Amino acid sequence: MKMVVTGGAGFIGSHLVDGLVARGCEVHVIDNLTTGDPGRLHSEAILHVADVNSQQTTDYLALLKPDVVFHLAAQADVQRSIADPYEDADTNVLGTINILEACRKSKIRKIVFASTSGVYGDLEKEQLTEDDPLSPISYYALSKMVGEQYIRLYSRYFGLGYTILRYGNVYGPGQTAKGEGGVVAVFGDRLKRSEPFTVYGDGNQTRDFIFVKDVVEANLASIDQGNGQTLHVSTGRRSSINELVSQLTALHPEPVDVRYLPPKQGDILHSCLNNDRTKAVLGWDAETSLAEGIAKTYRSWFQA
Ligand code: UDP
């Protein structure tokens, strides 16, 4: 099968490309390389450097006519979206519309979209479900929510197949602290530079940390399953920042200083996504425990 991954030179995208190549797919990547790194692309993937909202991207999709488009390219920095909502919407909303128009014109079967737990805003529940109300509190999450809805309407009007995957807090090898963010990558950076960890608040806030390989598996399962569905890609488990700190300090041979700072404004306390529907629909499960995923990620930081 022929696949296109937008944002395929990014953290999650490059892992997905590896997974698709391993499955024997012909893989094309559309990436403008603003945060993407061609160095992490699988040697068998074919890179097309272009913005998602460009005519060039439309032309590539018309030429390639892939079986599935995995649309991961995005402006993914929450703070940046607040500083520059125009740029965020340009990439995330207009970019998604451009991909959808190209899918329609080129009669592409299916789009698999990377969305976020951020669409629920600061709604706190023991576990969020896909039917909970959406109330984004950043322009980034808002632009993802709008992207989702455009996809549903393209499906309704033009019969485009889709699976929307709302990710928890993704971590793993290859994630960078800048741009792609993420507390695990930030802590990795600190360890590499022998700098202290900074924890905002008391560290008891929790997130649903999902290992990148499990995210890849959910995307692969979406090639043939989950049509018309919106699904969580998550563990359904809460892990605190303090737990992260203790796992990383236990792995590190040198002592690590931990500094507690005042809580960050707007930081949500708990985020956990129920994954029952994803398990039922995709026959998928989050297979990597936090301890296992953190150990793999830690090893990747100190590989020669
Ligand atoms: N966090 C922290 N120290 C850091 C970076 C992040 O204590 O150096 C905390 C942050 O305040 C939040 C949690 O880790 O409560 C997860 O942050 P991240 O930016 O990874 O994800 P998000 O808040 O978007 O879920």
Boltz pocket constraint, residues with backbone or C-beta under 6 A from the ligand:
constraints:
  - pocket:
      binder: B
      contacts: [[A, 169], [A, 181], [A, 182], [A, 183], [A, 184], [A, 186], [A, 187], [A, 198], [A, 199], [A, 200], [A, 201], [A, 205], [A, 207], [A, 241], [A, 264], [A, 267], [A, 268], [A, 271]]
      max_distance: 6.0
